[in-house]
């Protein structure tokens, strides 16, 4: 992507980059990357389509575009992903927050009355997305977020500091091992992809930590571990909510039934896919 003897406008760059990327999200990817290079919101691109870029900006955009063409996730190229309207820092040490996970947040908030002072645990917090979303909406609650990865916890703590969210405690440990005491709600977006699933070798997930994606032969190992350990840390009547794969609803329901939960239900995401299993102790 070089100059042709005349200034290169935002509109021209976006059209050219969209054609080169040639994917379902090509236009969005091009907009996000160009806005990042310009250090402007995406709205700036629409308001000033005839603005031009200098040589340094053009070079930075070309480099970002080349990395995207090589498969790197946009979130890694910008270092940020929005989740629940919160700008979150992400790195290769964390899972990239995805829109369907907001279903987990919505369900959690439905059982946490506004102004309540409940104790909530988020297991496998990664970038802190779910914990931060809940904590920001329910500032009187106490949230404990755990992860086995020290690097991921460093990212989550950084996000909490940037967002000035002070009602979260971050603890290192595998699932429930770092928890002390009991909680009114336990939530988790654990790994739930089968270890040999070919999708792990395609797309953005190639650049994400495998430990945050895959969980055993059927993808159910982490869900099973959490279902059993959470029961030991839930108050009577407390809820467990876990995100799962689109085809794991029946297995997740049977898992919670065998672990002694009641009022079990499976919630669909905005795409109409079964996404969040929940049950009460």
TAZIBEL-V421903 format. One record per backbone hydrogen bond with DSSP energy under -1.0 kcal/mol. CO is the residue of the C=O (numbers start at 1). NH is the residue of the N-H. E is the energy in kcal/mol with one decimal. If there is no record, write none. Layout:
[[CO & NH & E] [CO & NH & E]]
This chain:
[[8 & 53 & -1.4] [9 & 13 & -2.4] [10 & 14 & -2.5] [11 & 15 & -2.0] [12 & 16 & -2.5] [13 & 17 & -3.0] [14 & 18 & -2.4] [15 & 19 & -1.8] [16 & 20 & -1.8] [17 & 21 & -2.5] [18 & 22 & -2.4] [23 & 26 & -1.5] [25 & 29 & -3.1] [26 & 30 & -2.5] [27 & 31 & -2.3] [28 & 32 & -2.7] [29 & 33 & -2.4] [30 & 34 & -2.4] [31 & 35 & -2.7] [32 & 36 & -2.0] [33 & 37 & -2.3] [34 & 38 & -2.3] [35 & 40 & -2.5] [41 & 44 & -1.5] [42 & 45 & -1.2] [43 & 47 & -2.0] [44 & 48 & -2.0] [48 & 51 & -1.5] [49 & 11 & -2.6] [51 & 10 & -2.0] [54 & 58 & -2.4] [55 & 59 & -2.3] [56 & 60 & -2.2] [57 & 61 & -2.4] [58 & 62 & -2.4] [59 & 63 & -2.2] [60 & 64 & -2.2] [61 & 65 & -2.6] [62 & 66 & -2.4] [63 & 67 & -2.0] [64 & 68 & -2.1] [65 & 69 & -2.6] [66 & 70 & -1.2] [67 & 72 & -2.0] [68 & 71 & -1.6] [73 & 77 & -1.6] [74 & 78 & -2.3] [75 & 79 & -1.7] [79 & 90 & -1.1] [81 & 88 & -2.1] [83 & 86 & -2.0] [86 & 83 & -2.4] [88 & 81 & -2.4] [91 & 94 & -1.7] [98 & 101 & -1.5] [99 & 102 & -1.8] [100 & 103 & -1.4] [101 & 105 & -1.2] [102 & 106 & -2.6] [103 & 107 & -2.2] [104 & 108 & -2.0] [105 & 109 & -2.7] [106 & 110 & -1.4] [108 & 111 & -1.3] [109 & 112 & -1.0] [113 & 116 & -2.1] [118 & 142 & -2.4] [119 & 184 & -2.5] [119 & 185 & -1.3] [120 & 144 & -2.9] [121 & 187 & -3.0] [122 & 146 & -2.5] [125 & 128 & -2.4] [128 & 132 & -3.1] [129 & 133 & -2.2] [130 & 134 & -2.4] [131 & 135 & -2.8] [132 & 136 & -2.3] [133 & 137 & -1.4] [134 & 138 & -2.1] [138 & 141 & -1.8] [142 & 120 & -3.0] [143 & 169 & -2.6] [144 & 122 & -2.8] [145 & 171 & -2.6] [146 & 124 & -1.2] [146 & 125 & -2.8] [147 & 173 & -1.8] [149 & 153 & -2.1] [150 & 154 & -1.8] [151 & 155 & -1.5] [152 & 156 & -2.5] [153 & 157 & -2.9] [154 & 158 & -1.9] [155 & 159 & -2.3] [156 & 160 & -2.3] [157 & 161 & -2.3] [158 & 162 & -2.4] [159 & 163 & -2.3] [160 & 165 & -2.6] [167 & 143 & -2.4] [169 & 145 & -3.0] [171 & 147 & -1.4] [174 & 177 & -2.0] [176 & 179 & -1.8] [183 & 235 & -3.0] [184 & 239 & -1.9] [185 & 121 & -2.4] [186 & 241 & -2.6] [187 & 123 & -2.5] [188 & 243 & -2.3] [193 & 215 & -2.4] [194 & 197 & -2.1] [197 & 200 & -1.8] [198 & 201 & -1.9] [199 & 202 & -1.6] [203 & 206 & -1.3] [204 & 207 & -2.3] [205 & 208 & -1.4] [209 & 212 & -1.6] [210 & 213 & -1.7] [210 & 214 & -2.7] [213 & 192 & -1.0] [213 & 193 & -2.5] [215 & 221 & -1.8] [216 & 195 & -2.7] [220 & 224 & -2.4] [221 & 225 & -2.3] [222 & 226 & -2.6] [223 & 227 & -2.3] [224 & 228 & -1.7] [225 & 229 & -2.3] [226 & 230 & -2.8] [230 & 233 & -1.6] [233 & 183 & -2.7] [235 & 238 & -2.7] [238 & 281 & -2.6] [239 & 186 & -2.4] [240 & 279 & -2.0] [241 & 188 & -1.5] [242 & 277 & -2.5] [245 & 248 & -1.8] [248 & 252 & -2.7] [249 & 253 & -2.5] [250 & 254 & -2.3] [251 & 255 & -1.8] [252 & 256 & -2.1] [253 & 257 & -2.3] [254 & 258 & -2.4] [255 & 259 & -1.3] [256 & 261 & -2.4] [257 & 260 & -1.4] [262 & 280 & -3.2] [265 & 278 & -2.6] [267 & 275 & -2.9] [267 & 276 & -2.0] [269 & 272 & -2.1] [273 & 269 & -2.7] [275 & 244 & -2.5] [276 & 267 & -3.0] [277 & 242 & -2.5] [278 & 265 & -2.3] [279 & 240 & -2.8] [280 & 262 & -2.8]]
